[in-house]
Amino acid sequence: MATLIPLANVPTDMIEQVLDRAFGPNRHARTAYRIRTGTEWLEALSFAALDDDDLLVGTIQLWPVALTDPQGRAHPLVMVGPVAVLPEHQGEGYGKALMAASLGSIDPDAGLPQVLIGDEPYYGQWDFSARYTGGWRCPGPWDPERLLVRCANPAILPREGILGPWKA
């Protein structure tokens, strides 16, 4: 059973070690890092998972990003991820617990869509889909089938745009 705590309670170097182990040392070259450049993760929506021995085994961070439409208007979104679980603990439910905690912390009345880069067969269990992101672009290489969004009212989503940091 996972114990979840605010990620802000975990030293930065420990977070970085989990991310390195989960994604490798070249993780900073990934497109998701480019999308959220210059922003800080949202403390109220980001968590850490501890195992039965209170050892850090996983983290999730959520970030403020925006989709800038062709007219230059920024549409705020929340980017989910990285969801990182140590390789030896993957498949034990830590990732699902982290996703449930973060997504459950988002006010359903806030109206902020959530976006991530991941596998739809897995993230579809939380209603993430590539159905509405076909005209979206990312700063760097990405697989359009892996650019997923979750939104209570998809009618508000722009059909086209490029993802990047949200700087209010």
C-alpha positions as CSV (number, residue, x, y, z in Angstrom):
1,M,0.0,0.0,0.0
2,A,1.4,3.4,-1.0
3,T,1.7,6.2,1.4
4,L,1.4,9.5,-0.5
5,I,2.9,12.8,0.7
6,P,3.2,16.2,-0.9
7,L,6.2,16.2,-3.2
8,A,7.2,19.5,-1.7
9,N,8.2,17.5,1.4
10,V,10.8,15.6,-0.5
11,P,14.4,16.9,-1.1
12,T,15.0,17.9,-4.7
13,D,18.0,15.6,-5.1
14,M,15.9,12.6,-4.1
15,I,13.2,13.6,-6.7
16,E,15.9,13.9,-9.4
17,Q,17.3,10.4,-8.5
18,V,13.9,8.8,-8.9
19,L,13.4,10.6,-12.3
20,D,16.9,9.5,-13.5
21,R,16.2,5.9,-12.5
22,A,12.8,5.9,-14.1
23,F,13.6,7.7,-17.4
24,G,17.4,7.7,-17.7
25,P,20.0,10.4,-17.7
26,N,18.9,11.9,-21.0
27,R,15.4,12.7,-19.9
28,H,15.9,16.4,-20.1
29,A,16.0,16.1,-23.9
30,R,12.5,14.9,-24.0
31,T,9.8,17.1,-25.6
32,A,7.8,17.3,-22.3
33,Y,10.7,19.2,-20.8
34,R,10.6,21.7,-23.6
35,I,6.9,22.2,-23.1
36,R,7.3,23.2,-19.5
37,T,10.5,25.2,-19.8
38,G,10.7,28.0,-17.3
39,T,7.8,26.9,-15.1
40,E,7.7,25.4,-11.7
41,W,5.7,22.3,-10.8
42,L,2.4,22.9,-9.0
43,E,3.0,21.9,-5.4
44,A,-0.7,21.4,-4.5
45,L,-1.1,18.8,-7.3
46,S,2.3,17.0,-7.1
47,F,2.9,14.0,-4.8
48,A,5.5,11.4,-3.8
49,A,4.8,7.7,-3.1
50,L,6.6,5.9,-0.2
51,D,6.7,2.1,0.2
52,D,6.0,0.2,3.4
53,D,9.5,1.1,4.7
54,D,8.9,4.8,4.0
55,L,11.4,4.8,1.1
56,L,10.7,7.0,-1.9
57,V,9.6,4.9,-4.9
58,G,7.7,7.3,-7.1
59,T,6.7,10.9,-7.9
60,I,4.3,12.8,-10.0
61,Q,4.5,16.4,-11.0
62,L,1.9,18.6,-12.6
63,W,2.8,21.8,-14.5
64,P,1.2,25.0,-15.8
65,V,1.3,24.9,-19.6
66,A,-0.7,26.5,-22.4
67,L,-1.7,25.8,-25.9
68,T,-1.2,28.9,-28.0
69,D,-3.6,29.0,-30.9
70,P,-2.9,30.4,-34.4
71,Q,-4.2,33.8,-33.3
72,G,-1.7,33.9,-30.5
73,R,-4.1,33.3,-27.6
74,A,-2.9,31.2,-24.8
75,H,-5.3,28.5,-23.5
76,P,-4.1,27.3,-20.0
77,L,-3.7,23.6,-19.4
78,V,-2.2,21.5,-16.6
79,M,0.5,19.1,-17.8
80,V,0.5,15.8,-16.0
81,G,3.9,14.2,-15.6
82,P,6.4,13.0,-15.3
83,V,4.9,10.0,-13.5
84,A,8.0,8.2,-12.3
85,V,8.2,4.9,-10.4
86,L,11.5,3.1,-9.7
87,P,11.9,0.3,-12.1
88,E,11.8,-2.4,-9.4
89,H,8.4,-1.1,-8.2
90,Q,6.7,-0.6,-11.5
91,G,3.5,-2.6,-11.8
92,E,2.8,-2.5,-8.1
93,G,0.1,0.3,-8.3
94,Y,2.3,3.3,-7.3
95,G,1.7,5.1,-10.6
96,K,-2.1,4.6,-10.4
97,A,-2.1,5.9,-6.8
98,L,-0.1,9.0,-7.8
99,M,-2.4,9.6,-10.8
100,A,-5.5,9.3,-8.6
101,A,-4.1,11.7,-6.0
102,S,-3.1,14.3,-8.5
103,L,-6.1,14.2,-10.7
104,G,-8.4,14.0,-7.6
105,S,-6.8,17.2,-6.3
106,I,-7.9,19.2,-9.4
107,D,-11.1,21.1,-8.8
108,P,-13.6,19.7,-11.3
109,D,-15.1,23.2,-11.6
110,A,-11.8,24.8,-12.5
111,G,-12.3,24.0,-16.1
112,L,-8.6,23.4,-16.8
113,P,-7.9,20.6,-19.2
114,Q,-5.1,18.2,-18.4
115,V,-2.6,17.1,-21.1
116,L,0.2,14.5,-21.1
117,I,2.5,12.6,-23.4
118,G,1.9,8.9,-22.8
119,D,0.2,5.7,-23.9
120,E,-3.6,6.0,-24.4
121,P,-4.3,2.4,-23.5
122,Y,-2.9,3.1,-20.0
123,Y,-3.9,6.7,-19.5
124,G,-7.3,6.2,-21.1
125,Q,-8.5,4.8,-17.7
126,W,-8.5,8.4,-16.5
127,D,-10.3,9.6,-19.7
128,F,-7.1,10.9,-21.5
129,S,-7.5,10.7,-25.3
130,A,-5.8,11.8,-28.5
131,R,-9.2,12.5,-30.0
132,Y,-8.9,16.2,-29.7
133,T,-5.2,16.8,-30.1
134,G,-4.7,16.1,-33.8
135,G,-4.1,19.7,-34.7
136,W,-1.8,20.4,-31.7
137,R,2.0,20.7,-32.0
138,C,4.9,20.3,-29.6
139,P,8.3,22.0,-29.5
140,G,10.3,19.0,-30.5
141,P,9.7,15.5,-31.7
142,W,6.5,13.8,-30.5
143,D,4.1,11.0,-31.6
144,P,0.7,12.5,-32.2
145,E,-1.0,9.3,-30.9
146,R,0.7,9.9,-27.5
147,L,-0.3,13.5,-27.1
148,L,-3.4,13.1,-24.8
149,V,-5.9,15.4,-23.2
150,R,-8.6,15.1,-20.6
151,C,-11.3,17.7,-20.5
152,A,-14.8,17.7,-19.0
153,N,-16.0,19.9,-21.9
154,P,-14.0,19.2,-25.1
155,A,-15.8,22.0,-26.9
156,I,-13.5,24.5,-25.2
157,L,-10.4,23.0,-26.6
158,P,-8.7,24.8,-29.6
159,R,-8.4,22.6,-32.7
160,E,-4.9,23.9,-33.4
161,G,-2.0,25.3,-31.4
162,I,1.4,24.7,-30.0
163,L,2.1,23.6,-26.4
164,G,4.5,25.6,-24.3
165,P,4.9,27.0,-20.8
166,W,2.0,29.0,-19.3
167,K,3.3,32.2,-17.9
168,A,0.3,34.2,-16.5
